Amino acid sequence: MIQKILNDQVMANVADKSVGQLHTLTEFQAYAKLHSYSPGWAWYQFNNRRKKKW
């Protein structure tokens, strides 16, 4: 139950953001779900973002 509430909050927070404004894997996953992207897209984008930071 708590996890569902948290997921709904993340979905609401991500709804008006662009890909460049996302930071966590959870945000990428919520964005992918909202835009009907595959689950692998979220991991790929998050992993690329981490590589560029370091």
BAGU-777943 format. One record per residue (C-alpha): x, z, y; residue in three letters. Coordinates in steps of 0.5 Angstrom, whole numbers, padded with zeros to 4 digits, always signed. Example, Ala and Ser with C-alpha at 12.3 -4.5 7.8 and 13.67 -1.06 7.14 Angstrom:
// residues 2
+0025+0016-0009ala+0027+0014-0002ser
***
This chain:
// residues 54
+0000+0000+0000met+0005+0002+0005ile+0009-0004+0003gln+0003-0009+0005lys+0003-0006+0011ile+0010-0007+0013leu+0010-0014+0011asn+0004-0015+0015asp+0007-0012+0021gln+0013-0017+0020val+0009-0023+0019met+0006-0021+0026ala+0013-0020+0029asn+0015-0026+0027val+0009-0031+0028ala+0012-0032+0035asp+0019-0033+0034lys+0023-0039+0033ser+0029-0039+0027val+0034-0037+0032gly+0031-0031+0034gln+0031-0028+0026leu+0036-0023+0024his+0034-0020+0017thr+0032-0023+0011leu+0025-0020+0011thr+0024-0024+0018glu+0027-0030+0015phe+0022-0029+0009gln+0016-0028+0013ala+0018-0034+0017tyr+0018-0038+0011ala+0011-0036+0008lys+0008-0037+0015leu+0011-0044+0015his+0010-0046+0008ser+0017-0046+0007tyr+0020-0045+0000ser+0023-0038-0002pro+0030-0041-0002gly+0030-0043+0005trp+0030-0036+0007ala+0036-0034+0003trp+0039-0040+0005tyr+0038-0039+0013gln+0040-0032+0012phe+0046-0033+0008asn+0049-0039+0013asn+0047-0034+0019arg+0051-0029+0016arg+0057-0033+0015lys+0057-0036+0022lys+0057-0029+0025lys+0064-0027+0021trp
***
